[in-house]
Amino acid sequence: MPTVVVDVADRDGLPDFAAHVDLKAGEVTEVVFQGDATPLRPINSETVREVEVIVVECVEPVWWTTDGSDPAVRGGRSFVVPDAGSSDVRRPTTFLPTRVKLVSAGDAVVSVQRVV
């Protein structure tokens, strides 16, 4: 499974906010938001409060999860973004690091970003 790491820690004054990913048909891709725990938030171990998946280019819908499980095409436990130009925002249910997994039946280009 391909993994893309986004470092959201403000160690050098330049935190990363997003990953831009080319999905291959049927292959689960993981985006991991790594960083330091934020002590002022209700859940101290969360890396990001919300993530947004934006489908930039696709022929098939993109399915995704925020709980660390693998998404499935037409999966009952997966969120879906139906087509290019669409997006979806969710609160992740994985903590430090935040893990978002994506899959599509066809090739796709997506952007996964933290909502600040």
Secondary structure, DSSP 8 states (H G I E B T S, - for coil): --EEEEE---SSS----EEEEEE-TT--EEEEEE----TTSSSTT-S-SEEEEEEEEESS-EEEESSSS---TT-TT-EEE-STT-EEEE--S--SSEEEEEEESS-EEEEEEEE-
